[in-house]
């Protein structure tokens, strides 16, 4: 048995020595842009060599900025939801305080300010002769429009047009609409909100809160019209 190590070609021996040196000094090479450019020219182009540590720092800074933007967006959404929740509570209390059917209608229309939107209206299908007594503030819309917008069994819908029809003069400037069915018998009726911003009613929680007010409005109307409970 020979005690000599197997002989290797000089180039092979040199390559193994370089690999061993790199393994032992991995951390040092990770911060040496010039060596990285030699080892990975396709990633660290000649003339554009950058320190890897700076690259990592810049990536972390970019990630931090993205997270801050997301956090700010979530905070804004949460704050808006809290304001809306308080607005809904106040609007419901205003319905309870209403001393006439006219006040109920006025409360529904003025609630747009509490909800942070531009316009609000109660729409009833039919002609002038079908307008409920004391409801001069109610808008009349075409027969069948409620089902066309919400579907026969739908209770709410978010729309991007139709403000002129549902909200009247000035409603055309609303680029986002939310319509809620009011179950007050015949003719069909809707409570409609309009906002100038696009996608204003895209959040599920927002629609849920507004639906709660619509249900409270529905009950107030039924009570003042002496309609049976549903």
C-alpha positions, 0 to 999 in steps of 0.5 A: 500500500503506497503512502503517497496521496494520489496525484492531481492535475495542477488545474484541478488541484488549484480549483479545489484550493480555490473552492476550499478558500471560498468556503472558509471566507464566505462572509467576506466574499458576500460583501466584496462586490468585485469578487462577486462580479467575477464569480457571477457576471450575469448578476453583477454586471461589470461597471455596475458592481454594487456592494451586496450589503447595500443591495440587501439594505435597499431591498429591506428599505423597499419592503419596509416602505411597502409595509408602511403603505399597507399599514397606513391603508389599513389604518385609514380603512379602519378609521373610516369604518369607525366613523361610518359605524358612528354615523349609522348609530346617529342616523338610527337614533335620528330615525327613532327621534323622528316625530312625523313621516316627513321627518323620517324622509328628511332624516334618510336624505340628510344621512348622506353627510353622516355616511360621508357620501354626496347624496341620499334618496328614497326612491319609489316606483310609480307615478305621481299619484302613487306617492305616499302622503307626506312624502314630497321628498321621495323620488319616483322611478320607473316600474320594475327598476328595483328588480332590474337593479337588485334582482327579484330577491336581491336586497342591495347592489353596488352600481357605477352609474345611474345616479341621474335616474336614482338621485335626480339633479346632480346625481350624475356626478356620483360615480359610485352608488349603493342601492338597498331594497326597502320592504314596505309592500307595493310599490317597490322602494329603494334607499340609494346613496351616491358618492363622487369617488369610484369604488366608494362602496366596495368594502363588505363591512361598509355595505353591511353597516349601511344595510343595517341603517336601511333596515332601520329606515324600512321599519320606521317607514312601516311604522309611520304608514301603519303597515304590518311588521315583516 
